[in-house]
Amino acid sequence: MTSEGAFVAIRPSSGLVKRCPEDDCTRIIQDGECSAHGSVDGEFDLRMKAVFDDGNEIESIIFDAEATEAVTGMTVDEATDMAMDALDQSVVVDELRQHVLGRYYEIEGPVVGDYHLANEVSEIGPNDALEADAARVFSEHFEA
């Protein structure tokens, strides 16, 4: 699925997170615990859960570390260093917000449940998004 629109918010649990280090487990560590494997030392990962407005509806988009880096230029190592320097992980989320909020993107990837997963992301201008929206509306109402 492809969507074009603007980022309007970054959801909680975005930024620098720790994931379970066990093979084939991608769960987020909460209070030092994996819900499947118990107490573990997590591995840092970077993700972004964004609210995306395509002009007609709001979508929740999830970016893995690779997609987050593609949009922001920030790597997991840079995010980790930033959080360690500030002694606060929230600085990473603040940086993500500065990079994406109010900007227009084309997002391509599957929809899984309530989330659109960002496999490919490219920044577009607001006029590109408006033109795409106008073309969609025209085709829905005037083409048979």
DOGU-229783 format. One record per residue: residue number from 0; residue in three letters; z, x, y of N, C-alpha, C in turn. Coordinates in nm, 3 decimals, decimal comma. Last residue first. Example, Ala and Ser with C-alpha at 12.3 -4.5 7.8 and 13.67 -1.06 7.14 Angstrom:
<rec i="1" aa="Ser" n_up="0,708" n_east="1,285" n_north="-0,225" ca_up="0,714" ca_east="1,367" ca_north="-0,106" c_up="0,787" c_east="1,290" c_north="0,003"/>
<rec i="0" aa="Ala" n_up="0,780" n_east="1,319" n_north="-0,569" ca_up="0,780" ca_east="1,230" ca_north="-0,450" c_up="0,780" c_east="1,320" c_north="-0,330"/>
% end
This chain:
<rec i="143" aa="Ala" n_up="-1,456" n_east="-1,518" n_north="0,619" ca_up="-1,434" ca_east="-1,603" ca_north="0,503" c_up="-1,429" c_east="-1,523" c_north="0,376"/>
<rec i="142" aa="Glu" n_up="-1,295" n_east="-1,427" n_north="0,918" ca_up="-1,387" ca_east="-1,391" ca_north="0,811" c_up="-1,354" c_east="-1,477" c_north="0,688"/>
<rec i="141" aa="Phe" n_up="-1,098" n_east="-1,513" n_north="1,093" ca_up="-1,237" ca_east="-1,542" ca_north="1,124" c_up="-1,336" c_east="-1,507" c_north="1,015"/>
<rec i="140" aa="His" n_up="-0,837" n_east="-1,450" n_north="1,014" ca_up="-0,863" ca_east="-1,578" ca_north="1,075" c_up="-1,012" c_east="-1,613" c_north="1,089"/>
<rec i="139" aa="Glu" n_up="-0,830" n_east="-1,197" n_north="0,894" ca_up="-0,755" ca_east="-1,306" ca_north="0,832" c_up="-0,798" c_east="-1,442" c_north="0,886"/>
<rec i="138" aa="Ser" n_up="-0,981" n_east="-1,042" n_north="1,072" ca_up="-1,033" ca_east="-1,065" ca_north="0,937" c_up="-0,961" c_east="-1,180" c_north="0,867"/>
<rec i="137" aa="Phe" n_up="-0,811" n_east="-1,049" n_north="1,297" ca_up="-0,946" ca_east="-1,103" ca_north="1,304" c_up="-0,997" c_east="-1,135" c_north="1,166"/>
<rec i="136" aa="Val" n_up="-0,586" n_east="-0,915" n_north="1,195" ca_up="-0,573" ca_east="-1,055" ca_north="1,240" c_up="-0,712" c_east="-1,120" c_north="1,246"/>
<rec i="135" aa="Arg" n_up="-0,700" n_east="-0,660" n_north="1,148" ca_up="-0,641" ca_east="-0,737" ca_north="1,038" c_up="-0,634" c_east="-0,885" c_north="1,075"/>
<rec i="134" aa="Ala" n_up="-0,775" n_east="-0,585" n_north="1,407" ca_up="-0,878" ca_east="-0,598" ca_north="1,304" c_up="-0,827" c_east="-0,681" c_north="1,187"/>
<rec i="133" aa="Ala" n_up="-0,522" n_east="-0,573" n_north="1,529" ca_up="-0,622" ca_east="-0,669" ca_north="1,577" c_up="-0,731" c_east="-0,691" c_north="1,474"/>
<rec i="132" aa="Asp" n_up="-0,409" n_east="-0,359" n_north="1,383" ca_up="-0,348" ca_east="-0,492" ca_north="1,378" c_up="-0,447" c_east="-0,599" c_north="1,422"/>
<rec i="131" aa="Ala" n_up="-0,578" n_east="-0,151" n_north="1,462" ca_up="-0,570" ca_east="-0,188" ca_north="1,320" c_up="-0,512" c_east="-0,327" c_north="1,304"/>
<rec i="130" aa="Glu" n_up="-0,520" n_east="-0,148" n_north="1,736" ca_up="-0,656" ca_east="-0,178" ca_north="1,690" c_up="-0,657" c_east="-0,220" c_north="1,544"/>
<rec i="129" aa="Leu" n_up="-0,249" n_east="-0,074" n_north="1,730" ca_up="-0,289" ca_east="-0,203" ca_north="1,787" c_up="-0,429" c_east="-0,244" c_north="1,741"/>
<rec i="128" aa="Ala" n_up="-0,269" n_east="0,181" n_north="1,616" ca_up="-0,193" ca_east="0,077" ca_north="1,547" c_up="-0,232" c_east="-0,060" c_north="1,599"/>
<rec i="127" aa="Asp" n_up="-0,417" n_east="0,312" n_north="1,813" ca_up="-0,470" ca_east="0,303" ca_north="1,678" c_up="-0,401" c_east="0,191" c_north="1,601"/>
<rec i="126" aa="Asn" n_up="-0,238" n_east="0,298" n_north="2,027" ca_up="-0,364" ca_east="0,223" ca_north="2,035" c_up="-0,428" c_east="0,208" c_north="1,898"/>
<rec i="125" aa="Pro" n_up="-0,034" n_east="0,472" n_north="1,948" ca_up="-0,006" ca_east="0,328" ca_north="1,956" c_up="-0,134" c_east="0,246" c_north="1,963"/>
<rec i="124" aa="Gly" n_up="-0,167" n_east="0,716" n_north="1,713" ca_up="-0,130" ca_east="0,671" ca_north="1,846" c_up="-0,104" c_east="0,522" c_north="1,847"/>
<rec i="123" aa="Ile" n_up="-0,009" n_east="0,842" n_north="1,417" ca_up="-0,122" ca_east="0,781" ca_north="1,487" c_up="-0,076" c_east="0,743" c_north="1,626"/>
<rec i="122" aa="Glu" n_up="0,080" n_east="1,069" n_north="1,165" ca_up="0,110" ca_east="1,010" ca_north="1,295" c_up="-0,018" c_east="0,959" c_north="1,357"/>
<rec i="121" aa="Ser" n_up="0,095" n_east="0,994" n_north="0,822" ca_up="0,024" ca_east="1,061" ca_north="0,931" c_up="0,056" c_east="0,988" c_north="1,061"/>
<rec i="120" aa="Val" n_up="0,196" n_east="1,036" n_north="0,489" ca_up="0,234" ca_east="0,994" ca_north="0,623" c_up="0,148" c_east="1,068" c_north="0,724"/>
<rec i="119" aa="Glu" n_up="0,232" n_east="0,941" n_north="0,154" ca_up="0,149" ca_east="1,008" ca_north="0,254" c_up="0,181" c_east="0,948" c_north="0,390"/>
<rec i="118" aa="Asn" n_up="0,451" n_east="0,816" n_north="0,039" ca_up="0,386" ca_east="0,927" ca_north="-0,032" c_up="0,301" c_east="1,010" c_north="0,063"/>
<rec i="117" aa="Ala" n_up="0,726" n_east="0,640" n_north="0,094" ca_up="0,626" ca_east="0,714" ca_north="0,171" c_up="0,573" c_east="0,831" c_north="0,089"/>
<rec i="116" aa="Leu" n_up="0,783" n_east="0,327" n_north="-0,042" ca_up="0,803" ca_east="0,470" ca_north="-0,060" c_up="0,690" c_east="0,545" c_north="0,009"/>
<rec i="115" aa="His" n_up="0,940" n_east="0,050" n_north="0,070" ca_up="0,807" ca_east="0,111" ca_north="0,070" c_up="0,833" c_east="0,261" c_north="0,061"/>
<rec i="114" aa="Tyr" n_up="1,177" n_east="-0,162" n_north="-0,091" ca_up="1,143" ca_east="-0,039" ca_north="-0,019" c_up="0,997" c_east="0,002" c_north="-0,037"/>
<rec i="113" aa="Asp" n_up="1,265" n_east="-0,362" n_north="-0,253" ca_up="1,266" ca_east="-0,389" ca_north="-0,109" c_up="1,218" c_east="-0,270" c_north="-0,026"/>
<rec i="112" aa="Gly" n_up="1,066" n_east="-0,270" n_north="-0,519" ca_up="1,175" ca_east="-0,359" ca_north="-0,477" c_up="1,161" c_east="-0,391" c_north="-0,329"/>
<rec i="111" aa="Val" n_up="0,849" n_east="-0,055" n_north="-0,398" ca_up="0,937" ca_east="-0,068" ca_north="-0,513" c_up="1,058" c_east="-0,150" c_north="-0,469"/>
<rec i="110" aa="Val" n_up="0,526" n_east="0,006" n_north="-0,309" ca_up="0,642" ca_east="-0,074" ca_north="-0,274" c_up="0,722" c_east="-0,094" c_north="-0,403"/>
<rec i="109" aa="Pro" n_up="0,368" n_east="0,332" n_north="-0,274" ca_up="0,400" ca_east="0,208" ca_north="-0,345" c_up="0,519" c_east="0,135" c_north="-0,284"/>
<rec i="108" aa="Gly" n_up="0,190" n_east="0,444" n_north="0,023" ca_up="0,273" ca_east="0,463" ca_north="-0,096" c_up="0,306" c_east="0,329" c_north="-0,157"/>
<rec i="107" aa="Glu" n_up="0,149" n_east="0,551" n_north="0,353" ca_up="0,085" ca_east="0,508" ca_north="0,230" c_up="0,176" c_east="0,540" c_north="0,113"/>
<rec i="106" aa="Ile" n_up="0,160" n_east="0,486" n_north="0,694" ca_up="0,239" ca_east="0,518" ca_north="0,575" c_up="0,162" c_east="0,466" c_north="0,454"/>
<rec i="105" aa="Glu" n_up="0,095" n_east="0,597" n_north="1,008" ca_up="0,034" ca_east="0,529" ca_north="0,895" c_up="0,109" c_east="0,579" c_north="0,772"/>
<rec i="104" aa="Tyr" n_up="0,297" n_east="0,556" n_north="1,303" ca_up="0,253" ca_east="0,628" ca_north="1,184" c_up="0,174" c_east="0,535" c_north="1,092"/>
<rec i="103" aa="Tyr" n_up="0,431" n_east="0,610" n_north="1,626" ca_up="0,348" ca_east="0,530" ca_north="1,538" c_up="0,293" c_east="0,615" c_north="1,423"/>
<rec i="102" aa="Arg" n_up="0,766" n_east="0,630" n_north="1,757" ca_up="0,634" ca_east="0,687" ca_north="1,728" c_up="0,563" c_east="0,603" c_north="1,623"/>
<rec i="101" aa="Gly" n_up="1,019" n_east="0,534" n_north="1,780" ca_up="0,923" ca_east="0,496" ca_north="1,882" c_up="0,784" c_east="0,552" c_north="1,860"/>
<rec i="100" aa="Leu" n_up="1,164" n_east="0,805" n_north="1,609" ca_up="1,181" ca_east="0,674" ca_north="1,671" c_up="1,081" c_east="0,651" c_north="1,784"/>
<rec i="99" aa="Val" n_up="1,120" n_east="1,075" n_north="1,516" ca_up="1,037" ca_east="0,963" ca_north="1,471" c_up="1,049" c_east="0,832" c_north="1,549"/>
<rec i="98" aa="His" n_up="1,280" n_east="1,283" n_north="1,626" ca_up="1,144" ca_east="1,312" ca_north="1,581" c_up="1,058" c_east="1,187" c_north="1,558"/>
<rec i="97" aa="Gln" n_up="1,527" n_east="1,174" n_north="1,680" ca_up="1,449" ca_east="1,229" ca_north="1,791" c_up="1,303" c_east="1,252" c_north="1,751"/>
<rec i="96" aa="Arg" n_up="1,612" n_east="1,111" n_north="1,418" ca_up="1,585" ca_east="1,005" ca_north="1,516" c_up="1,496" c_east="1,055" c_north="1,629"/>
<rec i="95" aa="Leu" n_up="1,655" n_east="1,369" n_north="1,318" ca_up="1,551" ca_east="1,283" ca_north="1,259" c_up="1,513" c_east="1,173" c_north="1,358"/>
<rec i="94" aa="Glu" n_up="1,875" n_east="1,444" n_north="1,476" ca_up="1,748" ca_east="1,518" ca_north="1,487" c_up="1,632" c_east="1,436" c_north="1,429"/>
<rec i="93" aa="Asp" n_up="2,067" n_east="1,268" n_north="1,379" ca_up="2,030" ca_east="1,265" ca_north="1,520" c_up="1,896" c_east="1,334" c_north="1,543"/>
<rec i="92" aa="Val" n_up="2,083" n_east="1,359" n_north="1,116" ca_up="2,030" ca_east="1,224" ca_north="1,142" c_up="1,988" c_east="1,212" c_north="1,288"/>
<rec i="91" aa="Val" n_up="2,200" n_east="1,608" n_north="1,168" ca_up="2,070" ca_east="1,600" ca_north="1,101" c_up="2,006" c_east="1,464" c_north="1,127"/>
<rec i="90" aa="Val" n_up="2,446" n_east="1,552" n_north="1,270" ca_up="2,348" ca_east="1,616" ca_north="1,359" c_up="2,208" c_east="1,610" c_north="1,299"/>
<rec i="89" aa="Ser" n_up="2,601" n_east="1,459" n_north="1,063" ca_up="2,535" ca_east="1,359" ca_north="1,147" c_up="2,434" c_east="1,421" c_north="1,244"/>
<rec i="88" aa="Gln" n_up="2,737" n_east="1,663" n_north="0,936" ca_up="2,606" ca_east="1,625" ca_north="0,884" c_up="2,532" c_east="1,526" c_north="0,973"/>
<rec i="87" aa="Asp" n_up="2,907" n_east="1,923" n_north="1,081" ca_up="2,888" ca_east="1,778" ca_north="1,088" c_up="2,747" c_east="1,743" c_north="1,042"/>
<rec i="86" aa="Leu" n_up="2,926" n_east="2,182" n_north="1,164" ca_up="3,033" ca_east="2,128" ca_north="1,080" c_up="3,028" c_east="1,975" c_north="1,078"/>
<rec i="85" aa="Ala" n_up="2,715" n_east="2,299" n_north="1,285" ca_up="2,786" ca_east="2,198" ca_north="1,363" c_up="2,912" c_east="2,146" c_north="1,292"/>
<rec i="84" aa="Asp" n_up="2,634" n_east="2,470" n_north="1,081" ca_up="2,663" ca_east="2,525" ca_north="1,214" c_up="2,747" c_east="2,428" c_north="1,297"/>
<rec i="83" aa="Met" n_up="2,586" n_east="2,285" n_north="0,875" ca_up="2,692" ca_east="2,386" ca_north="0,859" c_up="2,732" c_east="2,443" c_north="0,995"/>
<rec i="82" aa="Ala" n_up="2,368" n_east="2,144" n_north="0,978" ca_up="2,493" ca_east="2,073" ca_north="0,950" c_up="2,610" c_east="2,171" c_north="0,938"/>
<rec i="81" aa="Met" n_up="2,178" n_east="2,352" n_north="0,993" ca_up="2,213" ca_east="2,275" ca_north="1,113" c_up="2,349" c_east="2,206" c_north="1,095"/>
<rec i="80" aa="Asp" n_up="2,156" n_east="2,429" n_north="0,723" ca_up="2,206" ca_east="2,524" ca_north="0,824" c_up="2,253" c_east="2,452" c_north="0,950"/>
<rec i="79" aa="Thr" n_up="2,046" n_east="2,189" n_north="0,622" ca_up="2,175" ca_east="2,240" ca_north="0,572" c_up="2,237" c_east="2,336" c_north="0,672"/>
<rec i="78" aa="Ala" n_up="1,805" n_east="2,180" n_north="0,758" ca_up="1,902" ca_east="2,071" ca_north="0,776" c_up="2,041" c_east="2,116" c_north="0,732"/>
<rec i="77" aa="Glu" n_up="1,684" n_east="2,410" n_north="0,658" ca_up="1,712" ca_east="2,400" ca_north="0,801" c_up="1,815" c_east="2,292" c_north="0,829"/>
<rec i="76" aa="Asp" n_up="1,666" n_east="2,338" n_north="0,385" ca_up="1,744" ca_east="2,455" ca_north="0,425" c_up="1,779" c_east="2,450" c_north="0,573"/>
<rec i="75" aa="Val" n_up="1,495" n_east="2,116" n_north="0,398" ca_up="1,631" ca_east="2,098" ca_north="0,347" c_up="1,719" c_east="2,215" c_north="0,392"/>
<rec i="74" aa="Thr" n_up="1,310" n_east="2,129" n_north="0,712" ca_up="1,327" ca_east="2,153" ca_north="0,569" c_up="1,472" c_east="2,125" c_north="0,528"/>
<rec i="73" aa="Met" n_up="1,130" n_east="1,946" n_north="0,950" ca_up="1,261" ca_east="1,995" ca_north="0,910" c_up="1,269" c_east="2,010" c_north="0,758"/>
<rec i="72" aa="Gly" n_up="0,906" n_east="1,817" n_north="1,031" ca_up="0,899" ca_east="1,962" ca_north="1,027" c_up="1,029" c_east="2,026" c_north="0,982"/>
<rec i="71" aa="Thr" n_up="0,885" n_east="1,541" n_north="1,023" ca_up="0,973" ca_east="1,603" ca_north="1,122" c_up="0,960" c_east="1,755" c_north="1,133"/>
<rec i="70" aa="Val" n_up="0,692" n_east="1,471" n_north="0,830" ca_up="0,703" ca_east="1,395" ca_north="0,955" c_up="0,779" c_east="1,471" c_north="1,063"/>
<rec i="69" aa="Ala" n_up="0,729" n_east="1,654" n_north="0,623" ca_up="0,594" ca_east="1,632" ca_north="0,678" c_up="0,599" c_east="1,562" c_north="0,813"/>
<rec i="68" aa="Glu" n_up="1,000" n_east="1,623" n_north="0,565" ca_up="0,954" ca_east="1,748" ca_north="0,625" c_up="0,817" c_east="1,730" c_north="0,688"/>
<rec i="67" aa="Thr" n_up="0,986" n_east="1,369" n_north="0,449" ca_up="1,066" ca_east="1,389" ca_north="0,570" c_up="1,024" c_east="1,516" c_north="0,641"/>
<rec i="66" aa="Ala" n_up="0,831" n_east="1,426" n_north="0,223" ca_up="0,777" ca_east="1,337" ca_north="0,326" c_up="0,854" c_east="1,350" c_north="0,457"/>
<rec i="65" aa="Glu" n_up="1,013" n_east="1,597" n_north="0,088" ca_up="0,878" ca_east="1,643" ca_north="0,123" c_up="0,817" c_east="1,557" c_north="0,234"/>
<rec i="64" aa="Ala" n_up="1,241" n_east="1,437" n_north="0,052" ca_up="1,249" ca_east="1,560" ca_north="0,131" c_up="1,111" c_east="1,606" c_north="0,177"/>
<rec i="63" aa="Asp" n_up="1,123" n_east="1,094" n_north="0,087" ca_up="1,193" ca_east="1,201" ca_north="0,016" c_up="1,189" c_east="1,326" c_north="0,103"/>
<rec i="62" aa="Phe" n_up="1,170" n_east="0,806" n_north="0,269" ca_up="1,102" ca_east="0,935" ca_north="0,269" c_up="1,185" c_east="1,031" c_north="0,186"/>
<rec i="61" aa="Ile" n_up="1,130" n_east="0,463" n_north="0,262" ca_up="1,210" ca_east="0,575" ca_north="0,214" c_up="1,121" c_east="0,698" c_north="0,207"/>
<rec i="60" aa="Ile" n_up="1,135" n_east="0,190" n_north="0,481" ca_up="1,055" ca_east="0,298" ca_north="0,426" c_up="1,150" c_east="0,409" c_north="0,382"/>
<rec i="59" aa="Ser" n_up="1,139" n_east="-0,148" n_north="0,515" ca_up="1,227" ca_east="-0,033" ca_north="0,495" c_up="1,145" c_east="0,072" c_north="0,421"/>
<rec i="58" aa="Glu" n_up="0,967" n_east="-0,336" n_north="0,766" ca_up="0,975" ca_east="-0,279" ca_north="0,632" c_up="1,081" c_east="-0,170" c_north="0,631"/>
<rec i="57" aa="Ile" n_up="0,904" n_east="-0,633" n_north="0,936" ca_up="0,984" ca_east="-0,512" ca_north="0,931" c_up="0,987" c_east="-0,466" c_north="0,786"/>
<rec i="56" aa="Glu" n_up="0,593" n_east="-0,770" n_north="1,057" ca_up="0,713" ca_east="-0,771" ca_north="0,976" c_up="0,780" c_east="-0,635" c_north="0,980"/>
<rec i="55" aa="Asn" n_up="0,409" n_east="-0,735" n_north="1,260" ca_up="0,425" ca_east="-0,867" ca_north="1,198" c_up="0,552" c_east="-0,879" c_north="1,116"/>
<rec i="54" aa="Gly" n_up="0,430" n_east="-0,480" n_north="1,351" ca_up="0,385" ca_east="-0,582" ca_north="1,445" c_up="0,399" c_east="-0,723" c_north="1,392"/>
<rec i="53" aa="Asp" n_up="0,548" n_east="-0,316" n_north="1,173" ca_up="0,402" ca_east="-0,312" ca_north="1,178" c_up="0,344" c_east="-0,416" c_north="1,273"/>
<rec i="52" aa="Asp" n_up="0,822" n_east="-0,115" n_north="1,188" ca_up="0,770" ca_east="-0,242" ca_north="1,240" c_up="0,619" c_east="-0,233" c_north="1,253"/>
<rec i="51" aa="Phe" n_up="1,065" n_east="0,020" n_north="0,983" ca_up="0,928" ca_east="0,034" ca_north="1,029" c_up="0,875" c_east="-0,104" c_north="1,069"/>
<rec i="50" aa="Val" n_up="1,344" n_east="0,209" n_north="0,939" ca_up="1,298" ca_east="0,073" ca_north="0,963" c_up="1,166" c_east="0,085" c_north="1,037"/>
<rec i="49" aa="Ala" n_up="1,400" n_east="0,461" n_north="0,687" ca_up="1,362" ca_east="0,418" ca_north="0,821" c_up="1,323" c_east="0,271" c_north="0,823"/>
<rec i="48" aa="Lys" n_up="1,567" n_east="0,706" n_north="0,549" ca_up="1,545" ca_east="0,564" ca_north="0,525" c_up="1,522" c_east="0,504" c_north="0,663"/>
<rec i="47" aa="Met" n_up="1,508" n_east="1,026" n_north="0,438" ca_up="1,512" ca_east="0,939" ca_north="0,555" c_up="1,482" c_east="0,798" c_north="0,508"/>
<rec i="46" aa="Arg" n_up="1,663" n_east="1,322" n_north="0,306" ca_up="1,588" ca_east="1,197" ca_north="0,294" c_up="1,601" c_east="1,118" c_north="0,423"/>
<rec i="45" aa="Leu" n_up="1,727" n_east="1,618" n_north="0,137" ca_up="1,700" ca_east="1,556" ca_north="0,266" c_up="1,621" c_east="1,430" c_north="0,242"/>
<rec i="44" aa="Asp" n_up="1,995" n_east="1,762" n_north="-0,050" ca_up="1,861" ca_east="1,705" ca_north="-0,042" c_up="1,848" c_east="1,638" c_north="0,095"/>
<rec i="43" aa="Phe" n_up="2,213" n_east="1,982" n_north="-0,225" ca_up="2,165" ca_east="1,922" ca_north="-0,101" c_up="2,021" c_east="1,874" c_north="-0,114"/>
<rec i="42" aa="Glu" n_up="2,377" n_east="1,890" n_north="-0,520" ca_up="2,277" ca_east="1,977" ca_north="-0,459" c_up="2,224" c_east="1,907" c_north="-0,335"/>
<rec i="41" aa="Gly" n_up="2,728" n_east="1,857" n_north="-0,612" ca_up="2,594" ca_east="1,810" ca_north="-0,582" c_up="2,505" c_east="1,917" c_north="-0,522"/>
<rec i="40" aa="Asp" n_up="2,928" n_east="1,906" n_north="-0,869" ca_up="2,892" ca_east="1,972" ca_north="-0,744" c_up="2,748" c_east="1,933" c_north="-0,716"/>
<rec i="39" aa="Val" n_up="3,094" n_east="1,610" n_north="-0,999" ca_up="2,991" ca_east="1,715" ca_north="-1,005" c_up="2,980" c_east="1,783" c_north="-0,868"/>
<rec i="38" aa="Ser" n_up="3,256" n_east="1,368" n_north="-1,181" ca_up="3,275" ca_east="1,473" ca_north="-1,081" c_up="3,175" c_east="1,586" c_north="-1,102"/>
<rec i="37" aa="Gly" n_up="3,016" n_east="1,145" n_north="-1,330" ca_up="3,150" ca_east="1,178" ca_north="-1,283" c_up="3,151" c_east="1,287" c_north="-1,179"/>
<rec i="36" aa="His" n_up="2,766" n_east="1,059" n_north="-1,400" ca_up="2,814" ca_east="1,184" ca_north="-1,459" c_up="2,952" c_east="1,226" c_north="-1,410"/>
<rec i="35" aa="Ala" n_up="2,704" n_east="0,817" n_north="-1,273" ca_up="2,671" ca_east="0,831" ca_north="-1,415" c_up="2,740" c_east="0,952" c_north="-1,479"/>
<rec i="34" aa="Ser" n_up="2,783" n_east="0,839" n_north="-1,010" ca_up="2,821" ca_east="0,717" ca_north="-1,082" c_up="2,791" c_east="0,726" c_north="-1,232"/>
<rec i="33" aa="Cys" n_up="2,929" n_east="1,140" n_north="-0,916" ca_up="2,804" ca_east="1,073" ca_north="-0,955" c_up="2,844" c_east="0,952" c_north="-1,036"/>
<rec i="32" aa="Glu" n_up="3,150" n_east="1,235" n_north="-0,658" ca_up="3,130" ca_east="1,170" ca_north="-0,787" c_up="2,988" c_east="1,115" c_north="-0,801"/>
<rec i="31" aa="Gly" n_up="3,216" n_east="1,319" n_north="-0,405" ca_up="3,217" ca_east="1,418" ca_north="-0,511" c_up="3,189" c_east="1,363" c_north="-0,650"/>
<rec i="30" aa="Asp" n_up="3,172" n_east="1,086" n_north="-0,251" ca_up="3,308" ca_east="1,140" ca_north="-0,266" c_up="3,318" c_east="1,235" c_north="-0,384"/>
<rec i="29" aa="Gln" n_up="2,877" n_east="1,040" n_north="-0,415" ca_up="2,969" ca_east="0,974" ca_north="-0,323" c_up="3,110" c_east="1,026" c_north="-0,351"/>
<rec i="28" aa="Ile" n_up="2,555" n_east="1,162" n_north="-0,457" ca_up="2,697" ca_east="1,189" ca_north="-0,484" c_up="2,780" c_east="1,120" c_north="-0,375"/>
<rec i="27" aa="Ile" n_up="2,280" n_east="0,975" n_north="-0,566" ca_up="2,351" ca_east="1,034" ca_north="-0,453" c_up="2,498" c_east="1,048" c_north="-0,493"/>
<rec i="26" aa="Arg" n_up="2,079" n_east="1,046" n_north="-0,854" ca_up="2,179" ca_east="0,967" ca_north="-0,783" c_up="2,244" c_east="1,046" c_north="-0,671"/>
<rec i="25" aa="Thr" n_up="1,894" n_east="1,146" n_north="-1,020" ca_up="1,868" ca_east="1,163" ca_north="-0,876" c_up="1,970" c_east="1,085" c_north="-0,793"/>
<rec i="24" aa="Cys" n_up="1,860" n_east="1,312" n_north="-1,319" ca_up="1,947" ca_east="1,225" ca_north="-1,242" c_up="1,922" c_east="1,251" c_north="-1,094"/>
<rec i="23" aa="Asp" n_up="1,722" n_east="1,497" n_north="-1,474" ca_up="1,668" ca_east="1,360" ca_north="-1,462" c_up="1,762" c_east="1,262" c_north="-1,393"/>
<rec i="22" aa="Asp" n_up="2,008" n_east="1,698" n_north="-1,520" ca_up="1,866" ca_east="1,676" ca_north="-1,546" c_up="1,831" c_east="1,528" c_north="-1,540"/>
<rec i="21" aa="Glu" n_up="2,251" n_east="1,700" n_north="-1,253" ca_up="2,215" ca_east="1,680" ca_north="-1,394" c_up="2,066" c_east="1,651" c_north="-1,408"/>
<rec i="20" aa="Pro" n_up="2,329" n_east="1,710" n_north="-0,990" ca_up="2,249" ca_east="1,820" ca_north="-1,041" c_up="2,205" c_east="1,804" c_north="-1,187"/>
<rec i="19" aa="Cys" n_up="2,309" n_east="1,442" n_north="-0,762" ca_up="2,362" ca_east="1,489" ca_north="-0,889" c_up="2,271" c_east="1,599" c_north="-0,943"/>
<rec i="18" aa="Arg" n_up="2,281" n_east="1,528" n_north="-0,414" ca_up="2,236" ca_east="1,459" ca_north="-0,534" c_up="2,299" c_east="1,522" c_north="-0,658"/>
<rec i="17" aa="Lys" n_up="2,383" n_east="1,478" n_north="-0,084" ca_up="2,398" ca_east="1,556" ca_north="-0,206" c_up="2,359" c_east="1,469" c_north="-0,324"/>
<rec i="16" aa="Val" n_up="2,192" n_east="1,474" n_north="0,224" ca_up="2,272" ca_east="1,410" ca_north="0,119" c_up="2,290" c_east="1,508" c_north="0,005"/>
<rec i="15" aa="Leu" n_up="2,098" n_east="1,455" n_north="0,550" ca_up="2,137" ca_east="1,550" ca_north="0,446" c_up="2,230" c_east="1,479" c_north="0,349"/>
<rec i="14" aa="Gly" n_up="1,935" n_east="1,148" n_north="0,614" ca_up="1,970" ca_east="1,284" ca_north="0,653" c_up="2,000" c_east="1,371" c_north="0,534"/>
<rec i="13" aa="Ser" n_up="2,084" n_east="0,825" n_north="0,558" ca_up="1,970" ca_east="0,913" ca_north="0,581" c_up="2,023" c_east="1,051" c_north="0,615"/>
<rec i="12" aa="Ser" n_up="2,287" n_east="0,646" n_north="0,550" ca_up="2,263" ca_east="0,726" ca_north="0,429" c_up="2,131" c_east="0,803" c_north="0,437"/>
<rec i="11" aa="Pro" n_up="2,155" n_east="0,395" n_north="0,773" ca_up="2,264" ca_east="0,480" ca_north="0,721" c_up="2,222" c_east="0,541" c_north="0,587"/>
<rec i="10" aa="Arg" n_up="1,813" n_east="0,417" n_north="0,903" ca_up="1,922" ca_east="0,350" ca_north="0,832" c_up="2,033" c_east="0,450" c_north="0,792"/>
<rec i="9" aa="Ile" n_up="1,671" n_east="0,432" n_north="1,214" ca_up="1,700" ca_east="0,511" ca_north="1,095" c_up="1,823" c_east="0,448" c_north="1,030"/>
<rec i="8" aa="Ala" n_up="1,419" n_east="0,229" n_north="1,376" ca_up="1,558" ca_east="0,266" ca_north="1,346" c_up="1,562" c_east="0,356" c_north="1,223"/>
<rec i="7" aa="Val" n_up="1,150" n_east="0,204" n_north="1,424" ca_up="1,241" ca_east="0,143" ca_north="1,521" c_up="1,388" c_east="0,176" c_north="1,495"/>
<rec i="6" aa="Phe" n_up="0,832" n_east="0,339" n_north="1,403" ca_up="0,969" ca_east="0,348" ca_north="1,355" c_up="1,062" c_east="0,295" c_north="1,463"/>
<rec i="5" aa="Ala" n_up="0,537" n_east="0,132" n_north="1,398" ca_up="0,631" ca_east="0,223" ca_north="1,466" c_up="0,766" c_east="0,223" c_north="1,397"/>
<rec i="4" aa="Gly" n_up="0,237" n_east="0,126" n_north="1,196" ca_up="0,333" ca_east="0,070" ca_north="1,290" c_up="0,423" c_east="0,177" c_north="1,346"/>
<rec i="3" aa="Glu" n_up="0,066" n_east="0,042" n_north="0,903" ca_up="0,062" ca_east="0,113" ca_north="1,030" c_up="0,157" c_east="0,045" c_north="1,126"/>
<rec i="2" aa="Ser" n_up="0,054" n_east="0,089" n_north="0,549" ca_up="0,106" ca_east="0,018" ca_north="0,666" c_up="0,089" c_east="0,106" c_north="0,789"/>
<rec i="1" aa="Thr" n_up="-0,075" n_east="0,048" n_north="0,224" ca_up="-0,081" ca_east="0,122" ca_north="0,350" c_up="-0,030" c_east="0,033" c_north="0,463"/>
<rec i="0" aa="Met" n_up="0,000" n_east="0,084" n_north="-0,117" ca_up="0,000" ca_east="0,000" ca_north="0,000" c_up="0,000" c_east="0,089" c_north="0,124"/>
% end
